[in-house]
Amino acid sequence: MSGQTADLDGRVAIITGGSVGLGRSMALALAARGARVAIASPQTALLHEVVSDITGRHGAGRAIAIATDITSKSQCEALVGQTIEAFGDLGILINNARREQRGPGLPAYGNSLPFWESDPDIWVQVVNVNVCGTFLMTRAAVPHLMRRGWGRIINISTSLDTMQASNNSPYGVTKAAVDTASIIWAKDLAGTGVTVNILLPGGMVDTDGLRPSTPERPTLHVDVMNETLLWLLSPAADKVTGERFVGRHWRSDLPHEQAVALAREAPVLRSA
């Protein structure tokens, strides 16, 4: 069976956007496999709830909360430094934080408009978080990963349909940028022992437990990416880099070689 092949005992991970939804689910999954996790987000109270949950399940010293704005170079660097200070190491970075074009204080349709009608401030904010923040966070972590000769960078993306949907810039634009950046960074890091891969759910996720799946509006469970993620963190994926994987396509009832083949998807740009 495919199973969860990663034994993460002794591994240390940073998960941005780890206070809710997919990020929280991934933090719990990594902690359950033995990892120690630094969970980052601007949402301090929610971060501490996740840490309390991990502590209750797996004991003290397994998770820390670090309030972080990833659009700040200094805060990204501080997150890396505090993680290493707390846990003595860092090997895994999961870039999950994102700024949607909907949210508190916005109308129901948010910034989902023809691009010429978009609120420029929201457009720039989404690009700053999703693209610049991912770059700043990765840039802060990579020197340490390269020195230790092993590292995993996982960038969370979205479906190709979402990237190209009408009225979906800037969000679709930012995720396409993250995909192409992942391919470039994978090439830049070739031979260092540090890999860069893309992971996405493959559909709408019930992140808050309030949107159960229906035939008219199917949703995915918040844990949808976890088995694929754990495989990407395992020794079996040591040579896998610059690839794109869809959590929804993973089949836990199959040998992991078959599950991987099903989950693998061509990136936005094919690697030359």
Buried (B, 14 or more C-beta within 10 A) or exposed (E): EBEBBBBBEEBBBBBBBBBBBBBBBBBBBBBBBBBBBBBBBBBEEBBBBBBEBBBEEBEEEBBBBBBBBBBEBEBBBBBBBBBBEBBEBBBBBBBBBBBBBEEEEBEEEBBBBEEEEBEEEBBEBBBBBBBBBBBBBBBBBBEBBBEBEBBBBBBBBBBBEBBEBEBBBBBBBBBBBBBBBBBEBBEEBEEBBBBBBBBBBBBBBBBEEEEEEEEEEEBBBBBBBBBBBBBBBBEBBEEBBBBBBBBBBBBEEBEBEEBBEBBBBEBBEEEE
